[in-house]
């Protein structure tokens, strides 16, 4: 009964131990027989490599990139495509992610929900390229498909405790078994992780960017007959930490007057950062900092085998709550006192599909999908006593009106936002075996989406004045805005694929895929024109269209001890949706949505696994060249900005956020010793340099880096294991993401890497 995939073995060991079973096409299949680029990481490998969240997953999957200034400002890209994020901006609620994030068949609408730690995972499938036929929503760049471990009628349990430097403590536990004979089974799992912060505040004495989260998942499996089963899942996760901030990285210069650049402004304020070396990990921020977010939901999956086909229904409701306090000037100066946007999201989804059973000349999957999302927010910003000198200057206006130093003290914004999406889709895909070793696949999906947004903010506070010039200066920093926007769009997406099984161990394929991402609505405020009025024409952005051509080979040799896969692709994205910061604004505190006319990415990816007795080696290499193939009005690099700069032609320039080369190597060695085995694991990931901001300023270049993790342990045949682990074994220093500070003064902030951590783990399985 093809309703649940079997537990996936390690990606590496599967080269000889058996096939890697995936459900990338909504039916269990051997990954080596699926004509698409897929990376699979098993739950066991996640445990051995101490990969506890999606950020760490990028170490094992080179084509996956992750950027996050905090959980809300999280973005995934696959092959450089997806949804970019600017660290200083609010993650725009009106922008759909281009990389779909799915857990047990349920789409998660907000990328922030992917920031929580993994709990009791069977496997993770990373599908590269458009997945717009079978996956529910806007997966133009690819999909991260997480499959949790299912309940079993055989009793079992596992426990794990890890302790490491900086008071790192993680506990995991799970239990499963039968509740009612062979009809009802359960599974209960939980996780808790904490760690002290790694950035020290020299003023408050506190340590920032710590970890403190918990997750729990409960499942019931009802199987009243051999032809029907129902899986009920409820989960909850919480993240509450003194997080997240950045530190001084470097200072860039521009063409603005010297008095309005960082060196002169800092000198005038008698200010110096606690360190100019980001890897000292020191800050002096003076505003409140903290993240409090939680998410959860309930889903029901029913599978009914009707003989020639299986009917599947997936119903789900999920919620996400968010609140965070930030110091968005990242200095010890009282420029901004508060910045946060309490938010609540509720989403409902229903998928109904039918899939043929067994291997036949013609097989198929077809279905209907509905999704509704409602997201409300309350943006809050408050400025401090030194905001006016830093953001406006000593004078303002054509007549050089003097600016009181405390003009913006207490000046702030508050308001309400509301964003609603309704999405409807019908899809179908068929596989036709033309001859025994040649299969043609074709699929189509029609999606209709309706979006409505409302944004309403007011301003208050600061010094009351009758001066028009001073009031205009205040409005240039924050201006009340009130607008509504509506977008409705339908589009056809799909794919065609021809696969040739040349031998039992070698398959070649060629494919074409077309993805669609509906239009977006700017939900963080609109950019201003020369008169400081909102540009209403920017409220709605165009839909994104994505085309990818791909050819590939999947092969096994040496009696399946060697697995080798190779893929080459070319992707063209029209109206690429991105969050950018308007470089013409004095205060670039928030990003807004915009369309880049065309982006092109082409590349080659290879991965391999080799077993030599008890030693398993894995490797992956990816090359990607991304360019703004048409971008005549992009944000300007800092070094060419003047007081009147509005736009720069970035056509032909390199795509931001995409390393040209990425590589990963891994090894697992099991050495029998006594009544158990010595277990060694190591993985290493290298990425070349890339631009960390869409403006492509030379000051936003992030150098390449190598990250290596390792562990060594002893595992008894009884299931007990003790291991020593190291994260960032060689204590590599690198920048995870960066920000151009508000005011365009030239200050560049960065999030430094976590320093090396050693720890000890105890595991037990029954």
Secondary structure as UniProt FT lines:
FT   TURN            2..3
FT   TURN            11..13
FT   HELIX           14..17
FT   STRAND          21..22
FT   TURN            24..25
FT   STRAND          29..30
FT   HELIX           31..33
FT   STRAND          38..42
FT   HELIX           43..48
FT   TURN            49..50
FT   HELIX           54..57
FT   TURN            58..60
FT   TURN            62..63
FT   STRAND          64..68
FT   STRAND          74..78
FT   TURN            79..80
FT   STRAND          81..82
FT   TURN            87..88
FT   TURN            93..94
FT   STRAND          99..103
FT   TURN            104..105
FT   STRAND          106..107
FT   HELIX           111..115
FT   STRAND          121..128
FT   TURN            132..134
FT   STRAND          142..148
FT   STRAND          156..164
FT   TURN            165..167
FT   STRAND          168..180
FT   TURN            181..183
FT   STRAND          184..195
FT   STRAND          199..201
FT   TURN            202..204
FT   STRAND          207..208
FT   STRAND          211..225
FT   TURN            226..227
FT   STRAND          228..241
FT   STRAND          247..251
FT   HELIX           258..260
FT   HELIX           262..268
FT   TURN            269..270
FT   HELIX           278..280
FT   STRAND          282..283
FT   STRAND          290..305
FT   STRAND          309..325
FT   TURN            328..329
FT   STRAND          336..356
FT   STRAND          362..383
FT   TURN            385..386
FT   HELIX           387..391
FT   STRAND          395..396
FT   TURN            397..400
FT   STRAND          401..402
FT   TURN            405..410
FT   STRAND          412..435
FT   TURN            436..437
FT   STRAND          438..460
FT   HELIX           468..477
FT   STRAND          482..501
FT   STRAND          506..517
FT   STRAND          520..521
FT   TURN            530..531
FT   HELIX           536..538
FT   STRAND          540..541
FT   STRAND          544..557
FT   TURN            558..561
FT   STRAND          562..580
FT   TURN            583..584
FT   STRAND          592..612
FT   TURN            613..614
FT   STRAND          615..630
FT   TURN            632..633
FT   HELIX           638..640
FT   TURN            643..644
FT   TURN            651..652
FT   TURN            656..657
FT   STRAND          661..673
FT   TURN            674..675
FT   STRAND          676..687
FT   STRAND          690..691
FT   TURN            694..695
FT   HELIX           698..700
FT   STRAND          701..702
FT   STRAND          705..716
FT   TURN            717..718
FT   STRAND          720..727
FT   TURN            729..730
FT   STRAND          735..740
FT   TURN            742..743
FT   STRAND          747..752
FT   STRAND          757..765
//
